[in-house]
Amino acid sequence: WRRSVRWTKGTAFIWLPGLGSDTSYIDLRMHSPDIPSQPGRTLKIMLDEVDLGEVVLDPFSWETYSFEIPPQWLPRGDRVPRLTLSTTPFRPADEFAGSTDRRQLGIRLDWVRWRSSEIDEAHRPNPMP
């Protein structure tokens, strides 16, 4: 198993082709570094225009966060739904001594998956914190 980490900016968009009527959950594996000026960093998640919630990211470990998708929020027709991740960005050079990295970074994202409750009944996600 290898991580395929990608940094986001303050806002990231992920299109989810194949998200269908049997989808019950969206899972994201992510991490945020410990940013001195932003303790308790939060990430807001939306599916199209629907607010799925907000999580406080753990600065010390990679975590998988699960979001339940009620059936009425699922896409209709041929439209490809869009997942939006939003957080306050930071510049490493402004936060960490010796860094010259001026990029605006958000969070580190490893993967996104969607699943139905029938597929993974034995491994239901924990409720959101």
ZADRENDREN-825308 format. One record per residue (C-alpha): residue number from 1; x, y, z. Coordinates in Angstrom, 3 decimals. Layout:
// ZADRENDREN-825308
{nr:NUM	east:X	north:Y	up:Z};
...
//
This chain:
// ZADRENDREN-825308
{nr:1	east:0.000	north:0.000	up:0.000};
{nr:2	east:1.430	north:3.324	up:-1.066};
{nr:3	east:0.165	north:6.792	up:-0.268};
{nr:4	east:-0.700	north:9.005	up:-3.198};
{nr:5	east:-0.692	north:12.299	up:-1.350};
{nr:6	east:-1.744	north:15.525	up:-2.989};
{nr:7	east:-1.747	north:18.968	up:-1.383};
{nr:8	east:-4.878	north:21.030	up:-1.914};
{nr:9	east:-5.051	north:24.799	up:-1.920};
{nr:10	east:-7.605	north:26.599	up:0.233};
{nr:11	east:-10.387	north:25.137	up:-1.930};
{nr:12	east:-10.266	north:21.901	up:-3.900};
{nr:13	east:-12.823	north:20.428	up:-6.298};
{nr:14	east:-13.144	north:16.709	up:-6.949};
{nr:15	east:-15.569	north:15.407	up:-9.583};
{nr:16	east:-17.103	north:12.042	up:-8.726};
{nr:17	east:-18.146	north:10.192	up:-11.892};
{nr:18	east:-19.987	north:7.007	up:-11.024};
{nr:19	east:-21.506	north:8.358	up:-7.821};
{nr:20	east:-24.969	north:6.827	up:-8.034};
{nr:21	east:-28.198	north:6.099	up:-6.263};
{nr:22	east:-26.642	north:3.251	up:-4.254};
{nr:23	east:-24.065	north:5.563	up:-2.609};
{nr:24	east:-24.511	north:6.081	up:1.111};
{nr:25	east:-21.120	north:7.334	up:2.258};
{nr:26	east:-18.141	north:9.354	up:1.043};
{nr:27	east:-14.846	north:8.643	up:2.809};
{nr:28	east:-11.750	north:10.868	up:2.669};
{nr:29	east:-8.299	north:10.060	up:4.058};
{nr:30	east:-6.541	north:13.314	up:4.910};
{nr:31	east:-4.111	north:15.102	up:7.157};
{nr:32	east:-3.253	north:18.656	up:8.091};
{nr:33	east:0.105	north:19.598	up:9.558};
{nr:34	east:0.242	north:21.407	up:12.893};
{nr:35	east:0.037	north:25.063	up:11.809};
{nr:36	east:1.052	north:27.403	up:14.683};
{nr:37	east:-1.242	north:30.240	up:13.589};
{nr:38	east:-4.223	north:27.922	up:12.950};
{nr:39	east:-4.786	north:25.563	up:15.878};
{nr:40	east:-7.802	north:23.336	up:15.370};
{nr:41	east:-7.896	north:23.673	up:11.562};
{nr:42	east:-11.285	north:22.899	up:10.110};
{nr:43	east:-12.310	north:21.580	up:6.716};
{nr:44	east:-15.735	north:22.156	up:5.196};
{nr:45	east:-17.066	north:19.516	up:2.794};
{nr:46	east:-19.845	north:20.065	up:0.245};
{nr:47	east:-21.441	north:17.820	up:-2.383};
{nr:48	east:-22.537	north:20.192	up:-5.123};
{nr:49	east:-24.419	north:22.860	up:-3.142};
{nr:50	east:-25.190	north:20.636	up:-0.129};
{nr:51	east:-23.159	north:21.113	up:3.051};
{nr:52	east:-22.021	north:17.673	up:4.268};
{nr:53	east:-20.360	north:19.079	up:7.351};
{nr:54	east:-17.166	north:20.340	up:8.877};
{nr:55	east:-14.381	north:18.427	up:10.606};
{nr:56	east:-11.497	north:19.463	up:12.818};
{nr:57	east:-8.400	north:17.887	up:11.293};
{nr:58	east:-5.980	north:15.931	up:13.465};
{nr:59	east:-2.529	north:17.550	up:13.072};
{nr:60	east:-0.696	north:14.476	up:14.321};
{nr:61	east:-2.010	north:11.586	up:12.234};
{nr:62	east:-3.705	north:10.587	up:9.006};
{nr:63	east:-7.413	north:10.005	up:9.542};
{nr:64	east:-10.300	north:8.725	up:7.439};
{nr:65	east:-13.402	north:10.907	up:7.705};
{nr:66	east:-16.803	north:9.536	up:6.631};
{nr:67	east:-19.824	north:11.536	up:5.542};
{nr:68	east:-23.293	north:10.075	up:5.141};
{nr:69	east:-25.104	north:10.986	up:1.916};
{nr:70	east:-28.899	north:10.973	up:2.260};
{nr:71	east:-30.593	north:9.650	up:-0.930};
{nr:72	east:-32.232	north:13.004	up:-1.717};
{nr:73	east:-28.754	north:14.596	up:-2.083};
{nr:74	east:-27.570	north:12.179	up:-4.755};
{nr:75	east:-27.281	north:13.342	up:-8.376};
{nr:76	east:-30.081	north:12.899	up:-10.885};
{nr:77	east:-29.535	north:12.333	up:-14.591};
{nr:78	east:-26.160	north:12.545	up:-16.307};
{nr:79	east:-24.662	north:15.309	up:-14.171};
{nr:80	east:-21.307	north:14.477	up:-12.535};
{nr:81	east:-21.394	north:15.591	up:-8.871};
{nr:82	east:-18.639	north:17.775	up:-7.442};
{nr:83	east:-17.113	north:17.444	up:-3.982};
{nr:84	east:-15.714	north:20.712	up:-2.572};
{nr:85	east:-13.154	north:20.828	up:0.253};
{nr:86	east:-12.513	north:24.246	up:1.843};
{nr:87	east:-10.084	north:25.336	up:4.549};
{nr:88	east:-8.013	north:28.388	up:5.444};
{nr:89	east:-4.767	north:28.095	up:3.446};
{nr:90	east:-1.299	north:28.710	up:4.852};
{nr:91	east:2.186	north:29.410	up:3.468};
{nr:92	east:4.899	north:27.190	up:4.963};
{nr:93	east:7.422	north:30.079	up:4.803};
{nr:94	east:5.144	north:32.120	up:7.091};
{nr:95	east:4.710	north:29.290	up:9.605};
{nr:96	east:7.939	north:27.330	up:9.825};
{nr:97	east:11.404	north:28.743	up:10.485};
{nr:98	east:13.782	north:28.116	up:7.607};
{nr:99	east:11.087	north:27.310	up:5.046};
{nr:100	east:11.220	north:29.147	up:1.714};
{nr:101	east:8.024	north:27.519	up:0.405};
{nr:102	east:5.637	north:30.359	up:-0.554};
{nr:103	east:2.853	north:28.117	up:-1.925};
{nr:104	east:-0.614	north:28.478	up:-0.453};
{nr:105	east:-1.461	north:25.039	up:0.904};
{nr:106	east:-4.623	north:23.565	up:2.339};
{nr:107	east:-4.633	north:19.924	up:3.454};
{nr:108	east:-2.953	north:16.702	up:2.356};
{nr:109	east:-5.406	north:14.338	up:0.675};
{nr:110	east:-4.562	north:10.664	up:0.198};
{nr:111	east:-7.773	north:9.295	up:-1.318};
{nr:112	east:-11.533	north:9.654	up:-1.746};
{nr:113	east:-13.975	north:6.766	up:-2.070};
{nr:114	east:-17.716	north:6.371	up:-2.145};
{nr:115	east:-19.608	north:3.292	up:-1.117};
{nr:116	east:-23.040	north:1.924	up:-0.345};
{nr:117	east:-23.948	north:0.722	up:3.126};
{nr:118	east:-24.551	north:-2.783	up:1.717};
{nr:119	east:-20.963	north:-3.079	up:0.461};
{nr:120	east:-19.312	north:-2.297	up:3.779};
{nr:121	east:-21.946	north:-3.188	up:6.371};
{nr:122	east:-19.362	north:-4.703	up:8.751};
{nr:123	east:-17.230	north:-1.549	up:8.694};
{nr:124	east:-19.656	north:1.277	up:9.277};
{nr:125	east:-17.900	north:4.614	up:9.826};
{nr:126	east:-17.757	north:6.244	up:13.185};
{nr:127	east:-20.043	north:9.230	up:13.613};
{nr:128	east:-18.436	north:12.542	up:12.712};
{nr:129	east:-16.562	north:14.142	up:15.610};
//
